[in-house]
Amino acid sequence: MPLTDKFGRSIHDLRISITDRCNYRCVYCRTGTNGAAYAELPFADYLRMARVLVGLGVTKIRLTGGEPLLRKGIIEFVRDLAALRTVAGGKPEIALTTNGHLLAEIVQPLKDAGLDRVTVSMDAVDPERFARITRVANGFESVLAGVRAAHRVGLDPVKVNCVLLRGFNEDQVIPFGMFAREEGVVVRFIEFMPLEEDRVWTPAVVVTLDEIVARMSEYRPLVEIERGRSETARRYRFDDGVGEIGIIAPVSHPFCGHCSRIRITSDGKLRTCLFSVWDHDLHELMRRGASDAEMAEFIVGVVDKKEERHHIGEVGFVPASRTMVHIGG
Ligand code: SAM
């Protein structure tokens, strides 16, 4: 019986944050002065949790952070995850979300170890703007090299995620459209969510799906294409068939009804929603000597508490108990 919550959503998509350290200090994510706030576990601990979750029906595992490539041993971890078997007997799909800064030199070994997909975050295609956003000098070339290396080793489609902020990088829409076409990557715009350390979010800063589509269409007409049921991004092709973009619109077009995700934080807590106001201490249970069966029972109970939806923008919105970098995006 696959893991299903009380709203009938099948939970088959696991995200594991393997660190909440990050080598970038993106203005919309971090304060610029705060560092890591939570522990990191040995890979063996994440592996055991993943094994139990895969035994319950998880078919896809995404490694994230913080910046996951800061952790030594990630190649061996990917290899161990790739050796797990889903309920149907197949290899789980293994994906990585990274800022790409350290990707170029490690992407081939990651692929050889069993990595299937990579998403690189990149919020400008202009080196100067990129440095202002990340607060790191000269990162753009490294990230671009990472994107190209991922494409070269065949981790296609390589996805590039961009968060647009009004008054900051909203003019990057069309340059990113060109980038998608020239580099052969899927560029996905993500609406800014209230998950930042600085608590500066307001609805006015969010560049919405409708605006992005309108602006991109000034460059070239877009044609919406079909997407999978639990896929978060709306997908578009340019009218001449060259280049794909996606838009993830949790603010203007929430997709909670199709959410298939569960998360493990770097310190081993389960989270059922980015906007959860509590988390569930799977690691503590494990540390106290729980069997796999007891862990599975705990997970089933946690999934049953999964929130129906988030409440972004509503009166009385309660901020999540952790910000994005400490959850794992
Ligand atoms: N360091 C990795 C990276 O840069 O992709 C993984 C962690 S990062 C927190 C994951 C993703 O979350 C990035 O694409 C980032 O742009 C996005 N993100 C961070 N804060 C966000 C926010 N408040 N709203 C929307 N997306 C956000």
Residues whose N, C-alpha, C, O or C-beta is under 5 A from the ligand:
A	BS01	SAM	Y28 C29 T64 G65 G66 E67 T97 T98 N99 S121 N161 V163 I190 E191 F192 M193 P194 L195 E196 M324 V325 G329
